[in-house]
Amino acid sequence: MDTKRVGLLLRQKGATKPCHRCDHMNFSVLDGFTKFILQQNFRDGVEVDGASVPVVHVACDNCGAITAHAIGAFGLKLD
């Protein structure tokens, strides 16, 4: 995942507000991505396969708070 491109896309979308924890203005896009696994119910236990949402994360340069952003919202695809 190209972190500079993700940072540019975040700015283009207006995602430039200060940190929700400490009001610091500078963030770093973390290299890589994770997936949020979508669950239908918990009666049968937690599923580890199936539908998921790939996300990139940005971390506050001051306090380290992490915020997730769905990759699909940027029109990006996983390589």
Order of alpha helices (4+ residues) and beta strands (2+ residues): alpha-beta-beta-beta-beta
